[in-house]
């Protein structure tokens, strides 16, 4: 199984803090670490990888492709892949507990699970939303347990969903305008799409760039999936078909399908 490699220059031995080293998003368990005398920058350092996916953890210039991450000042990081095997995909990079959502084909031709932050369902003919992210429990004054707030790990994802929901509503209200132009009011749409994918996969901006996963339109689709636009569109089509059937006294065709829960 293919995996991603990470190179940190000027480091002797495993980084004591993966988050501080810039690779906290890439591993849920301690990675394999190999000291190398030369890396993609021509210096020495360490190469990190998931040993379950990468059989040879090291630097091999003729068999690898590397991309330098845009890192914080004072921190340097490179992300690499082997060129003599398939690129890592969703099956290789899925987190231990992914969030349910919509399957979307990205530019690599594979299906990726985009998490849904707020999900929609038909309740007595009305479309109502509910939270789909994990919530932590807290005790009320009477001693009963209640859902209190989104688990801190997913708070930024919920905030992103709220921002995109607001943009989506603004676009819907802007009759006669290009909806795409309206929906791009905040300039981090691509980073937002990366953040959504990163909730379910070991990905960051550099990994998405290296794997060539996104286009502008796909980034918008990812954020639409985050706020469950596919379900809402299917519901609207179903309502429209029912209304047309009632007006013509003819049977409506099947409603548009809701998102799959398993990869196609």
Helices and strands as residue ranges (DSSP letters): E 5-9, E 32-36, E 45-49, G 61-63, E 64-68, E 78-82, H 90-93, E 101-105, E 111-115, E 118-123, E 126-131, E 135-139, E 145-150, G 152-154, H 155-173, H 179-183, H 189-198, H 205-211, H 216-226, H 229-248
